[in-house]
Amino acid sequence: MICKNCKNQTFYTLADDYIKCKKCAKKYSLKKLKRDQDILDGFCKNITALELSKQLKLNYKTIKNRYDEIRAKLPQFLEDEYNSMPKDFSEYEEYYYFTKKQKLQNIKSLYEAINIIGFYSNEKVYTLLMPNLKQRRESLNANEYEEYLNWHKIYSKESYKTKLYDFWKFLEENLKKYKGIENEYFFYYLKECEFRFNYTLEEQEKILKNL
């Protein structure tokens, strides 16, 4: 336990399941700390907010809000990690993600896809969410441009053996459990998958506690 106010690690034990920081006197509810730890554990174990709300018998919105807070912190952490490491770029690849709804409607146009670029460097995957291609519809020869994009996907003949190939499969599989993700929130779910792919369960728990 670390005090969020002053970073002290020593506490007094009070009545009614409360503790008090010995340095700044901030009080904490042990019941609330236990609840927060259970939610953090659920997130790290990749349990959906709905499933965890049933397991813990807590309000779904309480857990969903906590999950969203965690997701909001991950992009900056991942960017800081990326910027702090030397780049070797042993692999990089474009990927076009289609939503569950688009797949059901058999939509295959790259103009409708979510465009992602992935990098594999220092044994970790990093992703960039690229601008949507819809604006290219107005180009003089849109059909030729789409053919060019299909041809110009960055991959090797043995791409199925790469870490990025494993990550794209991991991304697709992880997003299946959601009924639908709004485009404006897709970035956070993409970064969540990047985080899960790069770090073990124990590493995830330690990182999120520090965040």
ChimeraX attribute file (.defattr): number of C-alpha atoms within 10 A of each C-alpha:
attribute: neighborCount
match mode: 1-to-1
recipient: residues
	/A:1	10
	/A:2	13
	/A:3	19
	/A:4	11
	/A:5	11
	/A:6	12
	/A:7	12
	/A:8	14
	/A:9	12
	/A:10	14
	/A:11	20
	/A:12	12
	/A:13	15
	/A:14	12
	/A:15	6
	/A:16	9
	/A:17	11
	/A:18	16
	/A:19	18
	/A:20	17
	/A:21	21
	/A:22	15
	/A:23	15
	/A:24	13
	/A:25	14
	/A:26	14
	/A:27	16
	/A:28	18
	/A:29	14
	/A:30	14
	/A:31	12
	/A:32	12
	/A:33	13
	/A:34	11
	/A:35	15
	/A:36	14
	/A:37	14
	/A:38	14
	/A:39	23
	/A:40	20
	/A:41	17
	/A:42	20
	/A:43	21
	/A:44	17
	/A:45	13
	/A:46	15
	/A:47	15
	/A:48	15
	/A:49	23
	/A:50	14
	/A:51	13
	/A:52	21
	/A:53	19
	/A:54	11
	/A:55	11
	/A:56	14
	/A:57	9
	/A:58	15
	/A:59	13
	/A:60	16
	/A:61	12
	/A:62	12
	/A:63	24
	/A:64	17
	/A:65	12
	/A:66	17
	/A:67	17
	/A:68	14
	/A:69	11
	/A:70	17
	/A:71	20
	/A:72	16
	/A:73	15
	/A:74	20
	/A:75	19
	/A:76	12
	/A:77	16
	/A:78	19
	/A:79	13
	/A:80	11
	/A:81	11
	/A:82	16
	/A:83	10
	/A:84	9
	/A:85	10
	/A:86	9
	/A:87	12
	/A:88	11
	/A:89	15
	/A:90	12
	/A:91	17
	/A:92	20
	/A:93	17
	/A:94	19
	/A:95	19
	/A:96	18
	/A:97	18
	/A:98	19
	/A:99	20
	/A:100	16
	/A:101	11
	/A:102	14
	/A:103	11
	/A:104	9
	/A:105	9
	/A:106	10
	/A:107	14
	/A:108	13
	/A:109	14
	/A:110	18
	/A:111	17
	/A:112	16
	/A:113	18
	/A:114	18
	/A:115	18
	/A:116	18
	/A:117	16
	/A:118	21
	/A:119	20
	/A:120	20
	/A:121	18
	/A:122	13
	/A:123	11
	/A:124	16
	/A:125	22
	/A:126	22
	/A:127	21
	/A:128	14
	/A:129	15
	/A:130	12
	/A:131	10
	/A:132	14
	/A:133	15
	/A:134	12
	/A:135	10
	/A:136	14
	/A:137	13
	/A:138	8
	/A:139	10
	/A:140	9
	/A:141	10
	/A:142	14
	/A:143	12
	/A:144	11
	/A:145	14
	/A:146	17
	/A:147	11
	/A:148	11
	/A:149	13
	/A:150	13
	/A:151	9
	/A:152	10
	/A:153	12
	/A:154	14
	/A:155	16
	/A:156	12
	/A:157	6
	/A:158	8
	/A:159	14
	/A:160	11
	/A:161	10
	/A:162	15
	/A:163	19
	/A:164	25
	/A:165	17
	/A:166	13
	/A:167	19
	/A:168	17
	/A:169	11
	/A:170	15
	/A:171	20
	/A:172	15
	/A:173	11
	/A:174	16
	/A:175	17
	/A:176	11
	/A:177	10
	/A:178	9
	/A:179	9
	/A:180	12
	/A:181	13
	/A:182	8
	/A:183	10
	/A:184	7
	/A:185	11
	/A:186	15
	/A:187	18
	/A:188	18
	/A:189	19
	/A:190	19
	/A:191	25
	/A:192	21
	/A:193	21
	/A:194	23
	/A:195	20
	/A:196	18
	/A:197	16
	/A:198	16
	/A:199	13
	/A:200	12
	/A:201	15
	/A:202	9
	/A:203	12
	/A:204	19
	/A:205	18
	/A:206	11
	/A:207	13
	/A:208	16
	/A:209	11
	/A:210	8
	/A:211	10
